């Protein structure tokens, strides 16, 4: 302490301790420090260093205990984070672990754990002085003498010390991976999974340590045996916290395809499904609902990530007889929203396989998904009108999004697409258009409608005659990339399928500007779709001046110039030919020729023709269009 004070100074306190000659007095002083713990205000690090080398084992034990307590204080921890403090402790731990020195070993591990808490100085000393191997050897001895309860108590203290060490970052956790710590963890988890009463504290600490190691190296793939040990812990535990940690570990590891397959083959997903149903059965009698909900979320997330694996998905489907598949189909009628979201996402993953989709269609899965979308779309409308509903907006959005994704996957096979298009789905989707607020749902909804249009003129008619057609057009300016790109693609598909007498409906809904903007899409496929649709409109709506007005208003000339200029070298021949067809159809209108000339479309075409050596077959067409534009007199 600086300056005058009524309290003894740190240096005086150190002097007092150093001059205690009576062993009992010294023990009493150390017990006083232990009792004060982190509130002890003096720096007695020099005394601690000396006393760690004392010949009296009781004095050494009390010194280590005092150090453990002093190191709890965050502001004083660095004072004791010294090599002269930590190395003597490691020296003690390097000796044989026996029943006679269990307390000393335990408190040495406690001291190291407290010293490593938020302290890289201590961690580095441990790293540089073989501390990980020394602590690992203590674990090994305890594991080999598992029948001894006192030695068993040391395990959790060692693992907690290593946990505080590993939290420091990748350098520290990597040193654990390079040691035998992972194998020791597997052995301890395996032993605990066979016990009648599991040591939840030890298991929780091991699982937390594994999570920290994985967080520090997200690419790390643990050994199959370790992941199986965690799965067996999950299978045997009744503890909510242990369950959550085991699920978290398996979820992180399931980023690897091999772990997805492992969990599918070894019944891990079946276990999670049955555990979820059990939790739901007893939820009304369980306390700590927030903890149960957290476990349920982890379980549901694990099911979905495993199903993203191709091999795992096939295993779990099992020709439609898999327990997991049958469970999620059953959950499609669940009133529990988390379970329902999981079911819809799971079905969407199973629907990645075409032949599964056809079987699922026959099982009326599509009808169930459509009913879910329609129900939660109606909920969304009620929320917008401020009616009281019990479901959160986030859940409503998730279910709308997930059901639309699953429906799209399910309708990839043409036979399913036709069946869906012939039913109520187009009308349901079109009616939902004006009420969708969330951009991702809007994108999915537009994509679902476009999917149903594939070869289905009846759906195109339904879209064109719908009072909601203008909503499809207005999403193009929503500012959301997904919905903005999907809107003109849908309109382009409609234009290709509509009979000529219904094409003016697209003009009435002001769809032309969306198609013109699509010309500057980054993908040639979308550019081509826009050109074909605009050509069909131009050919089918003659001599409708409204079309020419809309094209000019949409700056068609500028868009075409940019399209050609930016794609001279890379424009596919199909796109080039469709571009020429559009220009040939529209060049008969003087208003458009003037717009093309003003935007220098002819200059862009000249550059295009001279920069390519694969356009001989259309060279005459190009120059004819260039001449038409060049000769047009400006007003």
VMD Tcl script that draws the C-alpha trace (Angstrom):
set ca {
  {0.00 0.00 0.00}
  {1.30 3.46 -0.87}
  {1.40 6.23 1.70}
  {0.58 6.16 5.42}
  {-1.98 3.63 6.53}
  {-3.30 2.16 9.74}
  {-3.05 -1.28 8.12}
  {0.11 -3.27 7.94}
  {1.99 -2.87 4.66}
  {2.46 -5.75 2.26}
  {6.19 -5.79 2.92}
  {5.59 -5.93 6.66}
  {3.11 -8.81 6.24}
  {5.70 -10.68 4.18}
  {8.30 -10.05 6.88}
  {5.94 -11.34 9.56}
  {5.35 -14.60 7.68}
  {9.03 -15.07 6.90}
  {9.91 -14.73 10.59}
  {7.41 -17.23 11.93}
  {9.56 -20.00 13.37}
  {6.87 -22.05 15.07}
  {5.27 -24.59 12.72}
  {1.89 -24.37 14.38}
  {1.93 -20.57 14.09}
  {2.80 -20.86 10.42}
  {-0.05 -23.30 9.85}
  {-2.39 -20.93 11.64}
  {-1.24 -18.05 9.43}
  {-1.79 -20.10 6.28}
  {-5.25 -21.11 7.49}
  {-5.98 -17.42 8.03}
  {-5.04 -16.71 4.41}
  {-7.18 -19.63 3.25}
  {-10.15 -18.34 5.22}
  {-9.71 -14.82 3.82}
  {-9.41 -16.23 0.32}
  {-9.57 -13.74 -2.51}
  {-10.24 -10.94 0.02}
  {-6.74 -11.29 1.47}
  {-5.21 -7.95 0.55}
  {-1.45 -8.51 0.75}
  {1.00 -9.68 -1.89}
  {2.74 -12.63 -0.28}
  {3.98 -14.24 -3.50}
  {7.58 -14.36 -2.23}
  {6.42 -16.31 0.83}
  {4.35 -18.69 -1.30}
  {7.40 -19.45 -3.48}
  {9.47 -20.31 -0.46}
  {6.85 -22.33 1.36}
  {6.10 -24.50 -1.71}
  {9.57 -25.99 -1.14}
  {9.07 -26.53 2.60}
  {10.01 -29.92 4.02}
  {6.80 -30.23 6.00}
  {4.11 -31.82 3.76}
  {1.33 -30.20 5.80}
  {2.86 -26.75 5.26}
  {3.14 -27.47 1.52}
  {-0.51 -28.60 1.41}
  {-1.70 -25.48 3.23}
  {0.46 -23.29 0.98}
  {-1.08 -24.82 -2.12}
  {-4.55 -24.37 -0.63}
  {-3.76 -20.73 0.15}
  {-2.50 -20.22 -3.40}
  {-5.71 -21.73 -4.78}
  {-7.75 -19.21 -2.81}
  {-5.51 -16.23 -3.61}
  {-5.62 -17.04 -7.34}
  {-9.41 -16.66 -7.32}
  {-8.92 -12.88 -7.18}
  {-8.75 -11.59 -10.73}
  {-6.73 -8.49 -9.82}
  {-4.14 -10.46 -7.83}
  {-3.86 -13.53 -10.08}
  {-1.03 -12.11 -12.19}
  {1.02 -11.61 -9.01}
  {1.17 -15.38 -8.56}
  {1.41 -16.26 -12.27}
  {5.15 -16.87 -11.99}
  {7.40 -19.72 -13.02}
  {8.77 -19.98 -9.46}
  {5.21 -20.66 -8.29}
  {3.90 -22.93 -11.05}
  {6.94 -25.14 -11.68}
  {7.13 -26.37 -8.04}
  {3.45 -27.35 -8.29}
  {4.15 -29.25 -11.51}
  {7.06 -30.91 -9.73}
  {4.69 -32.14 -7.01}
  {2.26 -33.45 -9.63}
  {5.08 -35.29 -11.41}
  {5.46 -37.63 -8.44}
  {3.37 -40.74 -7.95}
  {-0.27 -40.21 -7.09}
  {-1.16 -42.25 -4.03}
  {-3.92 -42.37 -1.47}
  {-1.54 -40.57 0.92}
  {-1.15 -37.46 -1.24}
  {-4.61 -37.23 -2.79}
  {-5.46 -33.95 -1.05}
  {-2.17 -32.36 -2.09}
  {-2.60 -33.47 -5.71}
  {-6.20 -32.24 -5.77}
  {-5.29 -28.79 -4.44}
  {-2.30 -28.52 -6.79}
  {-4.68 -29.08 -9.72}
  {-7.12 -26.55 -8.23}
  {-4.33 -24.01 -7.92}
  {-3.27 -24.47 -11.55}
  {-6.88 -24.21 -12.69}
  {-7.40 -20.93 -10.83}
  {-4.08 -19.54 -12.02}
  {-5.00 -20.32 -15.65}
  {-8.40 -18.60 -15.42}
  {-8.23 -15.66 -17.86}
  {-4.44 -15.58 -17.50}
  {-2.24 -16.29 -20.51}
  {0.90 -15.84 -18.40}
  {0.03 -18.93 -16.37}
  {-1.08 -20.81 -19.47}
  {2.23 -20.12 -21.20}
  {4.23 -21.28 -18.18}
  {2.18 -24.48 -18.17}
  {2.69 -24.92 -21.91}
  {6.44 -24.32 -21.77}
  {7.05 -26.60 -18.80}
  {5.34 -29.81 -19.93}
  {2.31 -29.00 -17.80}
  {-0.22 -30.63 -20.14}
  {1.61 -33.96 -20.11}
  {2.02 -33.83 -16.34}
  {-1.69 -33.19 -15.79}
  {-2.46 -35.86 -18.38}
  {-0.38 -38.37 -16.45}
  {-2.32 -37.55 -13.28}
  {-5.53 -38.30 -15.23}
  {-4.07 -41.56 -16.52}
  {-3.25 -42.76 -13.00}
  {-6.74 -41.83 -11.79}
  {-8.37 -43.62 -14.74}
  {-6.29 -46.76 -14.17}
  {-7.26 -46.76 -10.49}
  {-10.90 -46.01 -11.13}
  {-12.16 -48.06 -8.20}
  {-10.58 -45.65 -5.76}
  {-13.09 -42.93 -4.83}
  {-10.47 -40.43 -3.54}
  {-8.50 -40.74 -6.79}
  {-11.73 -40.45 -8.74}
  {-12.35 -37.04 -7.19}
  {-9.12 -35.74 -8.72}
  {-10.30 -36.33 -12.29}
  {-12.86 -33.55 -12.35}
  {-10.37 -31.10 -10.80}
  {-7.77 -31.93 -13.45}
  {-10.28 -31.56 -16.28}
  {-11.47 -28.22 -14.89}
  {-7.86 -27.03 -14.78}
  {-7.36 -28.08 -18.39}
  {-10.62 -26.36 -19.32}
  {-9.41 -23.02 -17.93}
  {-6.15 -23.59 -19.80}
  {-7.83 -24.44 -23.15}
  {-10.21 -21.48 -23.06}
  {-7.17 -19.30 -23.79}
  {-7.27 -20.13 -27.49}
  {-6.12 -22.44 -30.27}
  {-2.46 -22.67 -29.22}
  {-3.46 -24.11 -25.86}
  {-6.24 -26.39 -27.10}
  {-3.94 -27.73 -29.83}
  {-1.47 -28.83 -27.17}
  {-4.27 -30.89 -25.63}
  {-5.11 -32.49 -28.98}
  {-1.45 -33.42 -29.48}
  {-1.35 -35.03 -26.04}
  {-3.34 -38.07 -24.92}
  {-6.07 -35.90 -23.40}
  {-8.67 -36.79 -26.05}
  {-8.14 -40.50 -25.47}
  {-8.37 -40.01 -21.70}
  {-11.61 -38.10 -22.23}
  {-12.99 -40.99 -24.27}
  {-12.09 -43.48 -21.55}
  {-13.69 -41.39 -18.81}
  {-16.89 -40.85 -20.82}
  {-17.08 -44.55 -21.63}
  {-16.70 -45.51 -17.97}
  {-19.34 -43.00 -16.91}
  {-21.83 -44.17 -19.55}
  {-21.73 -47.68 -18.03}
  {-22.21 -46.50 -14.45}
  {-25.56 -46.83 -12.77}
  {-25.14 -43.28 -11.46}
  {-23.19 -41.02 -13.81}
  {-20.88 -38.34 -12.41}
  {-22.67 -35.41 -14.05}
  {-20.09 -32.87 -12.91}
  {-17.20 -34.79 -14.49}
  {-19.09 -35.56 -17.69}
  {-20.29 -31.95 -18.07}
  {-16.75 -30.66 -17.62}
  {-15.30 -33.11 -20.17}
  {-17.97 -32.22 -22.71}
  {-17.40 -28.50 -22.13}
  {-13.66 -29.00 -22.64}
  {-14.29 -30.85 -25.91}
  {-16.57 -28.01 -27.03}
  {-13.86 -25.43 -26.30}
  {-11.29 -27.47 -28.23}
  {-13.68 -27.74 -31.18}
  {-14.55 -24.04 -31.02}
  {-10.85 -23.18 -31.20}
  {-10.46 -25.38 -34.28}
  {-13.76 -25.71 -36.13}
  {-12.22 -28.08 -38.70}
  {-11.23 -30.60 -36.05}
  {-12.69 -34.08 -36.50}
  {-12.55 -36.19 -33.36}
  {-11.95 -39.92 -33.49}
  {-14.97 -42.15 -34.14}
  {-14.59 -43.76 -30.71}
  {-14.72 -40.39 -28.96}
  {-17.89 -39.37 -30.81}
  {-19.42 -42.76 -30.05}
  {-18.59 -42.25 -26.36}
  {-20.44 -38.91 -26.41}
  {-23.39 -40.55 -28.16}
  {-23.48 -43.26 -25.48}
  {-23.44 -40.60 -22.76}
  {-26.43 -38.97 -24.45}
  {-28.13 -42.35 -24.60}
  {-27.67 -43.03 -20.87}
  {-27.97 -39.62 -19.20}
  {-31.10 -38.21 -17.63}
  {-29.46 -34.88 -16.87}
  {-30.67 -31.91 -18.93}
  {-27.32 -30.07 -18.85}
  {-25.35 -33.16 -19.87}
  {-27.84 -33.81 -22.68}
  {-27.47 -30.27 -24.00}
  {-23.66 -30.45 -23.96}
  {-23.63 -33.86 -25.66}
  {-26.00 -32.60 -28.35}
  {-23.90 -29.48 -28.86}
  {-20.76 -31.59 -29.32}
  {-22.43 -33.94 -31.80}
  {-23.95 -31.02 -33.71}
  {-20.55 -29.37 -34.12}
  {-18.94 -32.64 -35.18}
  {-21.82 -33.32 -37.60}
  {-20.42 -30.59 -39.83}
  {-18.30 -33.52 -41.08}
  {-20.02 -35.96 -43.46}
  {-18.50 -38.98 -41.73}
  {-20.12 -37.98 -38.42}
  {-23.50 -37.47 -40.10}
  {-23.23 -41.02 -41.42}
  {-22.05 -42.33 -38.05}
  {-25.02 -40.83 -36.22}
  {-27.42 -42.21 -38.82}
  {-25.92 -45.71 -38.73}
  {-25.52 -45.95 -34.97}
  {-29.06 -44.88 -34.11}
  {-28.10 -41.41 -32.90}
  {-30.88 -39.63 -34.77}
  {-33.43 -42.27 -33.77}
  {-32.38 -41.69 -30.18}
  {-32.80 -37.93 -30.50}
  {-36.26 -38.31 -32.07}
  {-37.49 -40.63 -29.33}
  {-35.98 -38.36 -26.66}
  {-37.81 -35.39 -28.16}
  {-41.12 -37.20 -28.06}
  {-40.46 -38.26 -24.46}
  {-39.71 -34.67 -23.46}
  {-42.95 -33.52 -25.03}
  {-44.93 -36.19 -23.19}
  {-43.56 -35.05 -19.84}
  {-43.09 -31.34 -20.51}
  {-46.05 -30.32 -18.38}
  {-44.49 -32.03 -15.34}
  {-40.98 -30.71 -15.91}
  {-39.58 -27.63 -14.21}
  {-37.02 -25.27 -15.76}
  {-38.86 -25.06 -19.07}
  {-36.18 -22.81 -20.59}
  {-33.56 -25.54 -20.13}
  {-35.84 -28.15 -21.67}
  {-36.52 -25.85 -24.63}
  {-32.76 -25.36 -25.10}
  {-32.24 -29.14 -25.20}
  {-35.12 -29.53 -27.64}
  {-33.63 -26.90 -29.94}
  {-30.22 -28.61 -29.87}
  {-31.88 -31.95 -30.61}
  {-33.90 -30.55 -33.51}
  {-30.84 -28.80 -34.97}
  {-28.89 -32.06 -34.80}
  {-31.59 -33.96 -36.71}
  {-31.55 -31.39 -39.52}
  {-27.77 -31.14 -39.90}
  {-27.47 -34.95 -40.08}
  {-30.15 -35.05 -42.77}
  {-28.13 -32.67 -44.94}
  {-25.69 -35.54 -45.47}
  {-26.54 -37.61 -48.56}
  {-25.58 -41.02 -47.17}
  {-27.15 -40.24 -43.80}
  {-30.39 -39.13 -45.46}
  {-30.64 -42.40 -47.42}
  {-29.99 -44.46 -44.28}
  {-32.68 -42.64 -42.33}
  {-35.25 -42.80 -45.15}
  {-34.80 -46.56 -45.55}
  {-37.28 -46.86 -48.40}
  {-39.86 -44.90 -46.42}
  {-39.70 -47.31 -43.49}
  {-37.03 -45.55 -41.44}
  {-38.05 -44.63 -37.90}
  {-36.71 -41.10 -38.29}
  {-38.59 -40.55 -41.55}
  {-41.81 -41.86 -40.06}
  {-41.32 -39.68 -36.97}
  {-40.92 -36.45 -38.92}
  {-43.92 -37.25 -41.11}
  {-45.92 -37.77 -37.90}
  {-44.61 -34.45 -36.57}
  {-46.11 -32.61 -39.56}
  {-49.31 -32.65 -37.54}
  {-47.67 -31.57 -34.27}
  {-48.91 -28.53 -32.39}
  {-45.42 -27.94 -30.97}
  {-43.87 -25.32 -33.19}
  {-40.22 -26.36 -32.74}
  {-41.12 -29.92 -33.65}
  {-43.20 -28.76 -36.61}
  {-40.38 -26.60 -37.99}
  {-38.02 -29.57 -37.65}
  {-40.47 -31.87 -39.42}
  {-40.88 -29.51 -42.37}
  {-37.12 -28.96 -42.71}
  {-36.52 -32.71 -42.44}
  {-39.09 -33.50 -45.13}
  {-37.41 -30.93 -47.36}
  {-34.13 -32.81 -46.95}
  {-35.68 -36.19 -47.69}
  {-37.19 -34.61 -50.81}
  {-33.74 -34.11 -52.33}
  {-34.08 -37.55 -53.92}
  {-36.47 -37.67 -56.91}
  {-37.78 -41.22 -56.39}
  {-38.44 -40.43 -52.72}
  {-40.42 -37.37 -53.84}
  {-42.78 -39.47 -55.92}
  {-43.46 -41.80 -52.99}
  {-43.92 -38.86 -50.66}
  {-46.39 -37.27 -53.07}
  {-48.43 -40.48 -52.96}
  {-48.36 -40.27 -49.15}
  {-49.98 -36.80 -49.39}
  {-46.92 -35.06 -47.93}
  {-47.39 -32.22 -50.43}
  {-50.94 -31.65 -49.19}
  {-49.71 -31.48 -45.60}
  {-46.97 -28.98 -46.48}
  {-49.42 -26.82 -48.41}
  {-51.82 -26.88 -45.46}
  {-49.00 -25.82 -43.12}
  {-48.05 -22.93 -45.41}
  {-51.67 -21.83 -45.76}
  {-52.30 -22.01 -42.01}
  {-49.21 -20.04 -41.04}
  {-49.72 -17.59 -43.87}
  {-53.18 -16.93 -42.37}
  {-51.53 -16.48 -38.94}
  {-49.15 -13.97 -40.50}
  {-52.08 -11.99 -41.87}
  {-53.70 -11.95 -38.43}
  {-50.47 -10.63 -36.92}
  {-50.38 -7.82 -39.45}
  {-53.91 -6.88 -38.42}
  {-52.80 -6.89 -34.75}
  {-55.02 -9.78 -33.76}
  {-53.85 -11.70 -30.71}
  {-52.08 -14.92 -31.72}
  {-49.95 -17.24 -29.59}
  {-47.19 -17.88 -32.14}
  {-44.20 -15.59 -32.47}
  {-43.60 -13.83 -35.82}
  {-40.24 -15.61 -36.08}
  {-41.90 -19.04 -35.88}
  {-44.48 -18.02 -38.49}
  {-41.72 -16.83 -40.83}
  {-39.68 -20.02 -40.30}
  {-42.64 -22.25 -41.07}
  {-43.61 -20.28 -44.18}
  {-40.03 -20.37 -45.44}
  {-39.45 -24.04 -44.58}
  {-42.73 -25.26 -46.05}
  {-42.11 -23.43 -49.34}
  {-38.58 -24.86 -49.55}
  {-39.87 -28.38 -48.93}
  {-42.64 -27.94 -51.50}
  {-40.11 -26.86 -54.13}
  {-37.91 -29.89 -53.46}
  {-40.90 -32.21 -53.51}
  {-42.05 -30.87 -56.89}
  {-38.78 -31.26 -58.79}
  {-40.00 -34.43 -60.59}
  {-42.28 -33.39 -63.47}
  {-45.02 -35.82 -62.45}
  {-45.21 -34.16 -59.02}
  {-45.12 -30.71 -60.56}
  {-48.12 -31.49 -62.72}
  {-50.08 -32.92 -59.81}
  {-49.32 -29.88 -57.69}
  {-50.20 -27.46 -60.49}
  {-53.54 -29.17 -61.01}
  {-54.55 -28.67 -57.41}
  {-55.15 -25.64 -55.16}
  {-51.46 -24.70 -54.77}
  {-51.34 -21.95 -57.48}
  {-54.39 -20.20 -56.04}
  {-53.04 -20.49 -52.47}
  {-49.67 -19.03 -53.46}
  {-51.14 -16.21 -55.51}
  {-53.53 -15.24 -52.73}
  {-50.60 -15.08 -50.31}
  {-48.60 -12.65 -52.45}
  {-50.04 -9.35 -51.18}
  {-49.57 -10.26 -47.53}
  {-45.98 -11.52 -47.40}
  {-43.75 -9.07 -45.55}
  {-40.51 -11.00 -45.12}
  {-38.23 -10.85 -48.16}
  {-36.89 -14.41 -47.92}
  {-40.42 -15.78 -47.79}
  {-41.34 -13.57 -50.76}
  {-38.45 -15.03 -52.73}
  {-39.46 -18.61 -51.85}
  {-43.09 -17.91 -52.74}
  {-42.22 -16.45 -56.14}
  {-39.88 -19.38 -56.81}
  {-42.62 -21.85 -55.89}
  {-45.05 -20.22 -58.32}
  {-42.40 -20.23 -61.08}
  {-41.78 -23.91 -60.43}
  {-45.46 -24.73 -60.89}
  {-45.40 -22.84 -64.21}
  {-42.97 -25.32 -65.73}
  {-44.84 -26.42 -68.85}
  {-48.23 -25.63 -67.32}
  {-50.19 -23.15 -69.45}
  {-53.12 -23.41 -67.06}
  {-51.00 -22.01 -64.24}
  {-49.73 -19.22 -66.49}
  {-53.33 -18.28 -67.25}
  {-54.14 -18.32 -63.55}
  {-51.21 -16.00 -62.80}
  {-52.04 -13.63 -65.66}
  {-55.70 -13.40 -64.67}
  {-54.95 -13.07 -60.98}
  {-55.73 -9.72 -59.30}
  {-52.34 -10.12 -57.62}
  {-50.26 -9.98 -60.81}
  {-49.10 -6.45 -60.02}
  {-47.64 -7.71 -56.72}
  {-45.33 -10.01 -58.65}
  {-44.14 -7.04 -60.67}
  {-43.66 -4.75 -57.62}
  {-41.34 -7.15 -55.80}
  {-38.79 -6.49 -58.53}
  {-38.14 -3.11 -56.87}
  {-38.18 -4.40 -53.31}
  {-34.48 -4.00 -52.81}
  {-34.12 -7.65 -51.82}
  {-31.77 -9.54 -54.15}
  {-33.64 -12.85 -53.99}
  {-37.18 -11.54 -54.52}
  {-35.92 -8.92 -56.97}
  {-34.31 -11.59 -59.17}
  {-37.14 -14.11 -58.88}
  {-39.91 -11.67 -59.82}
  {-38.83 -11.04 -63.45}
  {-37.97 -14.72 -63.93}
  {-41.52 -15.60 -62.97}
  {-42.91 -12.96 -65.34}
  {-40.65 -14.25 -68.13}
  {-41.93 -17.79 -67.59}
  {-45.54 -16.55 -67.70}
  {-44.89 -14.68 -70.96}
  {-43.51 -17.81 -72.61}
  {-46.56 -19.88 -71.69}
  {-49.43 -17.44 -72.20}
  {-51.59 -17.51 -75.33}
  {-51.34 -14.34 -77.41}
  {-54.70 -12.97 -76.31}
  {-53.59 -12.82 -72.66}
  {-50.21 -11.14 -73.22}
  {-51.69 -7.63 -72.77}
  {-52.38 -8.58 -69.14}
  {-48.63 -8.29 -68.54}
  {-48.61 -4.80 -70.00}
  {-51.54 -3.77 -67.81}
  {-49.60 -4.89 -64.73}
  {-46.56 -2.82 -65.77}
  {-44.34 -5.89 -66.04}
  {-42.19 -4.66 -68.92}
  {-39.77 -2.65 -66.78}
  {-39.03 -5.74 -64.67}
  {-38.13 -7.74 -67.78}
  {-35.99 -4.91 -69.16}
  {-34.06 -4.71 -65.89}
  {-33.50 -8.46 -66.11}
  {-31.42 -7.90 -69.26}
  {-28.59 -6.73 -67.02}
  {-28.65 -9.80 -64.78}
  {-25.23 -11.34 -64.18}
  {-26.28 -14.74 -65.54}
  {-26.69 -15.42 -69.26}
  {-29.63 -17.72 -68.52}
  {-31.62 -14.83 -67.02}
  {-30.62 -12.48 -69.86}
  {-31.89 -15.05 -72.32}
  {-35.17 -15.53 -70.45}
  {-35.76 -11.77 -70.52}
  {-35.03 -11.49 -74.25}
  {-37.37 -14.34 -75.14}
  {-40.18 -12.89 -72.99}
  {-39.76 -9.37 -74.41}
  {-39.70 -10.74 -77.97}
  {-42.93 -12.67 -77.39}
  {-44.55 -9.55 -75.93}
  {-43.36 -7.40 -78.85}
  {-44.60 -9.91 -81.40}
  {-47.84 -10.73 -79.65}
  {-48.97 -7.21 -78.69}
  {-48.62 -5.49 -82.08}
  {-49.54 -2.79 -82.85}
  {-50.05 -1.90 -79.19}
  {-48.34 1.46 -78.60}
  {-48.52 0.86 -74.83}
  {-45.73 -1.67 -75.24}
  {-43.44 0.77 -77.05}
  {-44.19 3.44 -74.46}
  {-43.30 1.05 -71.62}
  {-40.10 -0.05 -73.38}
  {-38.95 3.53 -73.91}
  {-39.89 4.48 -70.35}
  {-37.81 1.51 -69.13}
  {-34.82 2.81 -71.15}
  {-34.65 -0.29 -73.31}
  {-31.97 1.27 -75.56}
  {-29.56 1.92 -72.70}
  {-30.12 -1.57 -71.30}
  {-29.40 -3.19 -74.67}
  {-26.22 -1.14 -75.15}
  {-24.94 -2.12 -71.73}
  {-25.91 -5.75 -72.32}
  {-23.90 -5.90 -75.55}
  {-20.95 -3.81 -74.36}
  {-20.40 -5.80 -71.18}
  {-20.85 -9.21 -72.81}
  {-19.06 -8.83 -76.15}
  {-16.62 -11.65 -75.60}
  {-18.70 -13.95 -73.42}
  {-22.26 -13.70 -74.75}
  {-23.48 -17.22 -75.65}
  {-24.71 -17.68 -79.23}
  {-28.23 -18.48 -78.08}
  {-28.42 -15.15 -76.24}
  {-26.99 -13.32 -79.26}
  {-29.55 -14.88 -81.59}
  {-32.44 -14.03 -79.28}
  {-31.11 -10.46 -78.95}
  {-31.21 -10.12 -82.73}
  {-34.73 -11.55 -82.86}
  {-35.91 -8.96 -80.36}
  {-34.25 -6.12 -82.28}
  {-35.74 -7.35 -85.56}
  {-39.24 -7.42 -84.10}
  {-38.98 -4.02 -82.40}
  {-37.03 -2.18 -85.13}
  {-40.24 -1.77 -87.10}
  {-41.28 0.90 -84.57}
  {-39.79 4.32 -85.21}
  {-40.10 5.31 -81.55}
  {-37.92 2.41 -80.53}
  {-35.42 2.97 -83.36}
  {-34.96 6.53 -82.13}
  {-34.37 5.24 -78.60}
  {-31.83 2.70 -79.91}
  {-30.00 5.37 -81.87}
  {-29.92 7.73 -78.89}
  {-28.46 4.94 -76.73}
  {-25.92 4.01 -79.48}
  {-27.14 0.44 -79.75}
  {-25.79 0.35 -83.34}
  {-22.28 1.24 -82.11}
  {-22.44 -1.53 -79.52}
  {-23.55 -4.00 -82.22}
  {-20.71 -2.93 -84.51}
  {-18.18 -3.55 -81.74}
  {-19.86 -6.87 -81.01}
  {-19.68 -8.02 -84.65}
  {-16.01 -7.11 -85.06}
  {-14.88 -8.66 -81.77}
  {-16.28 -12.14 -82.45}
  {-15.32 -14.71 -85.07}
  {-18.28 -17.02 -84.44}
  {-21.08 -14.80 -85.77}
  {-20.78 -15.41 -89.53}
  {-24.17 -17.09 -89.68}
  {-25.91 -13.98 -88.30}
  {-23.62 -11.33 -89.76}
  {-26.20 -10.15 -92.30}
  {-28.86 -9.83 -89.61}
  {-26.56 -7.76 -87.40}
  {-25.65 -5.31 -90.15}
  {-29.23 -4.97 -91.29}
  {-30.22 -3.89 -87.78}
  {-27.22 -1.54 -87.57}
  {-28.27 0.10 -90.83}
  {-31.88 0.49 -89.67}
  {-30.83 2.25 -86.49}
  {-28.15 4.38 -88.16}
  {-30.51 5.61 -90.87}
  {-33.24 6.63 -88.44}
  {-33.50 10.41 -88.35}
  {-33.59 12.11 -84.99}
  {-36.64 14.22 -84.31}
}
mol new
graphics top color blue
foreach p $ca { graphics top sphere $p radius 0.5 }
foreach p [lrange $ca 0 end-1] q [lrange $ca 1 end] { graphics top cylinder $p $q radius 0.2 }
display resetview
